Amino acid sequence: MTPTIEAFLSDSAGLAAGARLYRDVFNEPPWNDDWTLETARTRLSQLLETPGARGYAARLEGDLAGLVVGTEERWDDGSKFYVRELCVDPAHQRRGVATALMDHLAEELRRAGVDSIYLLTLRDTAAHAFYEKRGFDLDDRTVLLSRRLER
């Protein structure tokens, strides 16, 4: 069954459904995070309120099966889109939902004149393999750095 792709709505119902999906996906391996409904809802709300934000939802038989959210950004060499989050309900993984979301996103971005898409994901995971199969290349020039702040 092919999912229906639509704009991901930041209304109360859209955020509630998105937060449930987000929590359920990212609290499982390989991420093993500790999201609550409240923190997941806040994260999605913040992302969708960012200038240049776009979000799309995949639905199967009316149920939320996946979502993709990110932001368009102007760079010196053109317009790029940063995929901040992509998640698919585990019950619907490996059924074309993520592919449908990314294909829809890419087509919408092409129409809008965006030059490229970039993202971060965990190395050596199914997500990493998914992106590589879809033409995303590892950028050997870039390193992710982080610093924990003392409270």
N, CA, C and O of each residue as an XYZ file, in Angstrom:
604
protein
N       0.842     -1.184      0.000
C       0.000      0.000      0.000
C       0.885      1.245      0.000
O       1.833      1.342      0.780
N       0.575      2.177     -0.863
C       1.328      3.424     -0.974
C       0.791      4.455      0.008
O      -0.417      4.688      0.064
N       1.681      5.076      0.785
C       1.202      6.085      1.734
C       0.758      7.362      1.029
O       1.235      7.693     -0.056
N      -0.158      8.059      1.666
C      -0.565      9.391      1.240
C       0.343     10.383      1.951
O       0.517     10.306      3.167
N       0.922     11.314      1.199
C       1.811     12.316      1.790
C       1.080     13.647      1.823
O       0.492     14.070      0.828
N       1.123     14.302      2.976
C       0.457     15.598      3.153
C       1.320     16.478      4.039
O       2.259     16.003      4.679
N       0.997     17.756      4.072
C       1.709     18.669      4.964
C       1.519     18.204      6.403
O       0.414     17.841      6.808
N       2.608     18.218      7.169
C       2.519     17.881      8.586
C       2.041     19.121      9.316
O       2.690     20.166      9.275
N       0.914     19.002      9.976
C       0.287     20.158     10.610
C       0.791     20.355     12.028
O       0.955     19.402     12.789
N       1.034     21.614     12.366
C       1.502     21.940     13.713
C       0.353     22.299     14.639
O       0.557     22.939     15.670
N      -0.866     21.883     14.270
C      -1.992     22.103     15.176
C      -1.915     21.089     16.317
O      -1.032     20.230     16.329
N      -2.819     21.186     17.254
C      -2.786     20.348     18.445
C      -2.831     18.861     18.109
O      -2.047     18.080     18.647
N      -3.737     18.467     17.228
C      -3.876     17.053     16.873
C      -2.645     16.556     16.119
O      -2.168     15.449     16.365
N      -2.129     17.378     15.196
C      -0.948     16.986     14.435
C       0.267     16.813     15.322
O       1.014     15.845     15.181
N       0.468     17.756     16.243
C       1.609     17.658     17.149
C       1.468     16.484     18.110
O       2.459     15.828     18.431
N       0.262     16.213     18.568
C       0.050     15.086     19.487
C       0.384     13.764     18.799
O       1.080     12.923     19.369
N      -0.109     13.582     17.582
C       0.172     12.349     16.835
C       1.658     12.256     16.498
O       2.262     11.191     16.621
N       2.246     13.376     16.074
C       3.667     13.394     15.754
C       4.528     13.097     16.967
O       5.524     12.382     16.858
N       4.160     13.633     18.119
C       4.920     13.402     19.349
C       4.878     11.933     19.756
O       5.888     11.380     20.191
N       3.720     11.302     19.617
C       3.619      9.869     19.942
C       4.545      9.053     19.036
O       5.291      8.192     19.502
N       4.482      9.341     17.743
C       5.327      8.623     16.790
C       6.803      8.864     17.095
O       7.590      7.920     17.156
N       7.170     10.109     17.282
C       8.559     10.490     17.550
C       9.091      9.767     18.789
O      10.169      9.175     18.759
N       8.326      9.824     19.869
C       8.728      9.153     21.111
C       8.898      7.653     20.884
O       9.900      7.066     21.292
N       7.915      7.041     20.231
C       7.945      5.591     20.043
C       9.124      5.145     19.177
O       9.701      4.084     19.417
N       9.479      5.937     18.184
C      10.588      5.579     17.295
C      11.933      5.806     17.970
O      12.777      4.910     17.984
N      12.140      6.988     18.527
C      13.473      7.341     19.010
C      13.801      6.816     20.403
O      14.944      6.937     20.844
N      12.839      6.243     21.100
C      13.142      5.597     22.376
C      13.572      4.142     22.183
O      13.907      3.460     23.151
N      13.562      3.671     20.945
C      13.949      2.297     20.622
C      15.345      2.282     19.993
O      15.852      3.323     19.575
N      15.972      1.085     19.928
C      17.260      0.986     19.243
C      17.123      1.421     17.786
O      16.065      1.210     17.194
N      18.135      2.011     17.198
C      19.479      2.165     17.761
C      19.667      3.443     18.567
O      20.751      3.669     19.105
N      18.627      4.295     18.668
C      18.786      5.586     19.339
C      18.710      5.462     20.851
O      19.528      6.050     21.558
N      17.753      4.718     21.354
C      17.618      4.501     22.800
C      17.546      5.799     23.592
O      18.141      5.922     24.662
N      16.801      6.773     23.045
C      16.626      8.053     23.730
C      15.599      7.924     24.849
O      15.089      6.835     25.113
N      15.307      9.025     25.491
C      14.375      9.038     26.623
C      13.335     10.140     26.442
O      13.128     10.953     27.343
N      12.679     10.171     25.280
C      11.674     11.191     24.986
C      10.385     10.923     25.739
O       9.966      9.776     25.895
N       9.760     12.000     26.207
C       8.399     11.934     26.730
C       7.492     12.554     25.669
O       7.975     13.153     24.708
N       6.200     12.412     25.841
C       5.289     13.065     24.901
C       5.498     14.574     24.917
O       5.456     15.221     23.870
N       5.720     15.130     26.094
C       5.902     16.580     26.212
C       7.177     17.057     25.517
O       7.149     18.037     24.773
N       8.304     16.360     25.759
C       9.549     16.808     25.134
C       9.516     16.593     23.617
O      10.056     17.407     22.868
N       8.895     15.519     23.167
C       8.784     15.271     21.725
C       7.895     16.324     21.063
O       8.194     16.805     19.971
N       6.812     16.669     21.733
C       5.910     17.695     21.191
C       6.630     19.047     21.100
O       6.498     19.758     20.103
N       7.382     19.393     22.130
C       8.137     20.642     22.123
C       9.160     20.643     20.992
O       9.305     21.642     20.287
N       9.865     19.537     20.816
C      10.870     19.446     19.743
C      10.229     19.682     18.383
O      10.713     20.505     17.606
N       9.146     18.970     18.086
C       8.484     19.123     16.790
C       7.934     20.533     16.612
O       8.032     21.108     15.529
N       7.364     21.082     17.660
C       6.824     22.436     17.594
C       7.932     23.439     17.289
O       7.760     24.313     16.439
N       9.064     23.318     17.975
C      10.192     24.223     17.731
C      10.691     24.106     16.294
O      10.963     25.115     15.643
N      10.810     22.882     15.804
C      11.283     22.690     14.432
C      10.331     23.321     13.430
O      10.765     23.981     12.486
N       9.035     23.119     13.631
C       8.045     23.635     12.683
C       7.901     25.153     12.753
O       7.431     25.772     11.798
N       8.303     25.763     13.877
C       8.232     27.219     14.019
C       9.490     27.917     13.500
O       9.539     29.146     13.449
N      10.496     27.148     13.118
C      11.742     27.711     12.604
C      11.501     28.299     11.216
O      10.833     27.672     10.393
N      12.032     29.489     10.940
C      11.882     30.036      9.583
C      12.400     29.047      8.537
O      13.449     28.431      8.723
N      11.669     28.903      7.454
C      12.040     27.985      6.383
C      11.645     26.545      6.631
O      12.021     25.660      5.862
N      10.881     26.291      7.706
C      10.510     24.913      8.049
C       9.515     24.329      7.057
O       8.643     25.020      6.528
N       9.678     23.042      6.827
C       8.723     22.239      6.059
C       8.583     20.920      6.785
O       9.553     20.388      7.324
N       7.381     20.400      6.797
C       7.148     19.089      7.378
C       6.092     18.351      6.584
O       5.113     18.943      6.130
N       6.295     17.053      6.419
C       5.337     16.221      5.697
C       5.047     14.970      6.507
O       5.918     14.427      7.188
N       3.805     14.529      6.416
C       3.354     13.330      7.106
C       2.966     12.279      6.082
O       2.407     12.598      5.033
N       3.262     11.030      6.391
C       2.825      9.898      5.573
C       1.694      9.210      6.321
O       1.811      8.915      7.510
N       0.607      8.958      5.619
C      -0.543      8.292      6.229
C      -0.862      7.009      5.478
O      -0.832      6.959      4.248
N      -1.166      5.980      6.246
C      -1.653      4.717      5.712
C      -3.008      4.451      6.343
O      -3.121      4.327      7.562
N      -4.024      4.364      5.515
C      -5.399      4.166      5.990
C      -5.768      5.201      7.052
O      -6.470      4.893      8.016
N      -5.290      6.422      6.864
C      -5.620      7.522      7.759
C      -4.725      7.665      8.969
O      -4.746      8.705      9.626
N      -3.939      6.647      9.283
C      -3.067      6.691     10.457
C      -1.698      7.265     10.102
O      -1.182      7.029      9.010
N      -1.115      8.019     11.033
C       0.218      8.574     10.837
C       1.231      7.434     10.828
O       1.382      6.720     11.820
N       1.922      7.269      9.706
C       2.908      6.197      9.556
C       4.337      6.724      9.600
O       5.267      5.972      9.888
N       4.518      8.020      9.313
C       5.854      8.589      9.319
C       5.808     10.087      9.133
O       4.780     10.647      8.752
N       6.931     10.736      9.403
C       7.019     12.181      9.193
C       8.451     12.577      8.898
O       9.403     11.904      9.295
N       8.576     13.688      8.191
C       9.875     14.294      7.923
C       9.732     15.792      8.170
O       8.758     16.411      7.743
N      10.715     16.366      8.864
C      10.690     17.792      9.199
C      12.100     18.348      9.024
O      13.084     17.700      9.380
N      12.183     19.542      8.476
C      13.480     20.181      8.330
C      13.331     21.642      7.966
O      12.230     22.193      7.973
N      14.465     22.263      7.647
C      14.462     23.695      7.356
C      15.285     24.014      6.116
O      16.355     23.451      5.882
N      14.740     24.941      5.330
C      15.469     25.460      4.183
C      16.396     26.559      4.685
O      16.008     27.393      5.503
N      17.633     26.545      4.179
C      18.644     27.501      4.618
C      19.382     28.066      3.412
O      19.682     27.344      2.461
N      19.667     29.343      3.459
C      20.448     29.982      2.403
C      21.921     29.845      2.746
O      22.334     30.172      3.859
N      22.717     29.364      1.799
C      24.163     29.248      1.935
C      24.810     30.096      0.851
O      24.118     30.629     -0.017
N      26.111     30.224      0.894
C      26.822     31.035     -0.100
C      26.646     30.507     -1.518
O      26.668     31.279     -2.477
N      26.473     29.196     -1.656
C      26.386     28.592     -2.984
C      24.979     28.130     -3.353
O      24.807     27.372     -4.309
N      23.986     28.573     -2.615
C      22.615     28.209     -2.954
C      21.771     27.905     -1.741
O      22.147     28.192     -0.604
N      20.641     27.327     -2.003
C      19.679     27.006     -0.959
C      19.764     25.517     -0.647
O      19.720     24.680     -1.549
N      19.886     25.194      0.639
C      19.995     23.802      1.081
C      18.875     23.511      2.070
O      18.343     24.416      2.714
N      18.530     22.242      2.178
C      17.503     21.830      3.125
C      18.133     20.871      4.121
O      18.757     19.882      3.737
N      17.966     21.169      5.391
C      18.498     20.355      6.477
C      17.366     19.494      7.024
O      16.452     20.000      7.675
N      17.429     18.197      6.760
C      16.440     17.271      7.320
C      16.790     17.100      8.788
O      17.812     16.505      9.131
N      15.936     17.623      9.643
C      16.186     17.540     11.081
C      15.680     16.229     11.662
O      16.309     15.656     12.552
N      14.549     15.754     11.161
C      13.977     14.509     11.681
C      13.239     13.757     10.580
O      12.508     14.350      9.787
N      13.440     12.459     10.546
C      12.661     11.535      9.722
C      12.393     10.333     10.596
O      13.325      9.726     11.122
N      11.142      9.984     10.755
C      10.833      8.793     11.540
C       9.619      8.085     10.953
O       8.704      8.709     10.416
N       9.644      6.765     11.075
C       8.575      5.916     10.559
C       8.162      4.950     11.660
O       9.004      4.357     12.335
N       6.868      4.805     11.827
C       6.314      3.855     12.790
C       6.959      2.486     12.547
O       6.972      2.011     11.411
N       7.494      1.843     13.593
C       8.130      0.536     13.406
C       7.233     -0.486     12.699
O       7.734     -1.357     11.987
N       5.935     -0.391     12.886
C       5.013     -1.323     12.227
C       4.970     -1.116     10.717
O       4.506     -1.986      9.980
N       5.457      0.041     10.257
C       5.414      0.355      8.823
C       6.799      0.503      8.202
O       6.917      0.911      7.047
N       7.851      0.177      8.958
C       9.198      0.293      8.404
C       9.435     -0.779      7.348
O       8.854     -1.862      7.394
N      10.304     -0.448      6.396
C      10.659     -1.324      5.276
C       9.466     -1.610      4.365
O       9.371     -2.669      3.744
N       8.555     -0.629      4.306
C       7.386     -0.739      3.426
C       7.266      0.468      2.497
O       6.213      0.692      1.900
N       8.332      1.236      2.375
C       8.339      2.349      1.441
C       7.874      3.677      1.996
O       7.774      4.649      1.247
N       7.586      3.751      3.286
C       7.091      4.998      3.871
C       8.180      6.070      3.860
O       7.940      7.191      3.411
N       9.367      5.735      4.348
C      10.458      6.719      4.372
C      10.844      7.136      2.954
O      11.125      8.308      2.705
N      10.857      6.190      2.039
C      11.171      6.512      0.644
C      10.138      7.466      0.073
O      10.494      8.436     -0.597
N       8.862      7.204      0.329
C       7.800      8.090     -0.165
C       7.943      9.491      0.423
O       7.764     10.482     -0.285
N       8.263      9.578      1.709
C       8.451     10.885      2.344
C       9.627     11.634      1.724
O       9.506     12.811      1.384
N      10.756     10.957      1.579
C      11.941     11.625      1.037
C      11.764     11.981     -0.436
O      12.236     13.030     -0.877
N      11.093     11.128     -1.200
C      10.832     11.449     -2.610
C       9.921     12.667     -2.730
O      10.154     13.548     -3.558
N       8.882     12.709     -1.894
C       7.960     13.853     -1.912
C       8.700     15.129     -1.506
O       8.561     16.169     -2.150
N       9.476     15.038     -0.445
C      10.254     16.190      0.009
C      11.176     16.683     -1.104
O      11.219     17.880     -1.387
N      11.912     15.769     -1.735
C      12.851     16.159     -2.790
C      12.129     16.853     -3.942
O      12.625     17.846     -4.474
N      10.972     16.344     -4.328
C      10.226     16.964     -5.427
C       9.741     18.364     -5.043
O       9.835     19.294     -5.844
N       9.230     18.513     -3.840
C       8.783     19.832     -3.375
C       9.956     20.814     -3.321
O       9.815     21.982     -3.683
N      11.101     20.335     -2.870
C      12.275     21.198     -2.773
C      12.796     21.585     -4.153
O      13.206     22.726     -4.364
N      12.783     20.639     -5.098
C      13.190     20.965     -6.481
C      12.331     22.094     -7.030
O      12.840     23.051     -7.614
N      11.022     21.970     -6.835
C      10.092     23.005     -7.317
C      10.372     24.363     -6.678
O      10.165     25.406     -7.299
N      10.842     24.339     -5.440
C      11.116     25.584     -4.713
C      12.513     26.134     -5.007
O      12.879     27.191     -4.492
N      13.291     25.433     -5.824
C      14.614     25.917     -6.180
C      15.716     25.568     -5.198
O      16.791     26.166     -5.235
N      15.461     24.609     -4.322
C      16.485     24.183     -3.366
C      17.505     23.318     -4.105
O      17.138     22.486     -4.935
N      18.788     23.520     -3.798
C      19.875     22.849     -4.511
C      20.256     21.487     -3.949
O      20.642     20.595     -4.704
N      20.155     21.314     -2.635
C      20.598     20.053     -2.045
C      19.939     19.826     -0.687
O      19.356     20.728     -0.086
N      20.059     18.588     -0.238
C      19.536     18.165      1.065
C      20.709     17.609      1.863
O      21.546     16.886      1.322
N      20.769     17.944      3.145
C      21.770     17.328      4.012
C      21.122     16.946      5.334
O      20.042     17.431      5.671
N      21.793     16.069      6.080
C      21.231     15.560      7.332
C      22.322     14.916      8.170
O      23.447     14.716      7.713
N      21.966     14.598      9.399
C      22.825     13.850     10.314
C      22.104     12.559     10.678
O      20.883     12.549     10.830
N      22.851     11.477     10.815
C      22.277     10.233     11.318
C      23.382      9.424     11.983
O      24.564      9.727     11.825
N      22.994      8.400     12.721
C      23.982      7.540     13.363
C      24.684      6.685     12.316
O      24.065      6.189     11.374
N      25.969      6.530     12.501
C      26.789      5.733     11.588
C      26.449      4.240     11.732
O      26.111      3.772     12.820
N      26.545      3.511     10.626
C      26.402      2.048     10.608
C      25.065      1.566     11.164
O      25.010      0.594     11.917
N      23.999      2.248     10.792
C      22.647      1.848     11.181
C      21.814      1.638      9.921
O      22.257      1.942      8.813
N      20.624      1.123     10.100
C      19.700      0.979      8.964
C      19.404      2.342      8.349
O      19.255      2.455      7.132
N      19.319      3.379      9.185
C      19.065      4.727      8.668
C      20.223      5.185      7.785
O      20.000      5.751      6.715
N      21.442      4.948      8.222
C      22.632      5.303      7.448
C      22.577      4.613      6.080
O      22.784      5.257      5.052
N      22.301      3.316      6.068
C      22.211      2.560      4.811
C      21.076      3.081      3.933
O      21.223      3.177      2.714
N      19.948      3.417      4.552
C      18.805      3.952      3.806
C      19.209      5.199      3.028
O      18.921      5.307      1.836
N      19.867      6.132      3.689
C      20.248      7.381      3.032
C      21.290      7.146      1.938
O      21.205      7.740      0.863
N      22.261      6.292      2.203
C      23.277      6.020      1.180
C      22.650      5.393     -0.064
O      23.042      5.723     -1.183
N      21.684      4.496      0.117
C      21.001      3.883     -1.030
C      20.238      4.914     -1.848
O      19.943      4.687     -3.021
N      19.924      6.031     -1.238
C      19.163      7.073     -1.922
C      20.042      8.234     -2.378
O      19.549      9.335     -2.623
N      21.339      7.984     -2.488
C      22.228      8.961     -3.092
C      22.886      9.950     -2.156
O      23.560     10.870     -2.620
N      22.715      9.794     -0.853
C      23.389     10.682      0.096
C      24.818     10.181      0.304
O      25.046      8.986      0.491
N      25.762     11.097      0.270
C      27.171     10.758      0.425
C      27.688     11.225      1.776
O      27.263     12.255      2.298
N      28.611     10.450      2.333
C      29.284     10.831      3.564
C      30.243     11.975      3.249
O      31.031     11.882      2.308
N      30.181     13.035      4.018
C      31.053     14.191      3.823
C      32.256     14.039      4.749
O      32.160     14.288      5.951
N      33.378     13.633      4.184
C      34.579     13.394      4.980
C      35.215     14.669      5.516
O      36.096     14.606      6.374
N      34.782     15.822      5.025
C      35.353     17.093      5.479
C      34.707     17.583      6.770
O      35.239     18.470      7.438
N      33.565     17.009      7.119
C      32.782     17.525      8.237
C      32.888     16.602      9.445
O      32.926     15.379      9.310
N      32.935     17.199     10.607
C      32.926     16.448     11.852
C      31.872     17.073     12.762
O      31.708     18.293     12.782
N      31.173     16.254     13.496
C      30.192     16.753     14.462
C      30.881     16.868     15.812
O      31.441     15.895     16.317
N      30.838     18.045     16.387
C      31.421     18.298     17.701
C      30.311     18.692     18.660
O      29.352     19.360     18.274
N      30.446     18.281     19.900
C      29.477     18.710     20.911
C      30.212     18.922     22.231
O      31.315     18.417     22.440
N      29.581     19.671     23.100
C      30.162     19.957     24.411
C      29.036     19.999     25.425
O      28.066     20.736     25.251
N      29.156     19.225     26.466
C      28.170     19.206     27.537
C      28.423     20.408     28.437
O      29.566     20.687     28.798
N      27.370     21.112     28.797
C      27.492     22.277     29.673
C      27.175     21.881     31.104
O      26.194     21.186     31.371
N      28.008     22.327     32.007
C      27.771     22.047     33.421
C      26.603     22.882     33.902
O      26.405     24.013     33.459
N      25.844     22.320     34.800
C      24.693     23.047     35.369
C      25.045     23.605     36.714
O      24.212     24.248     37.352
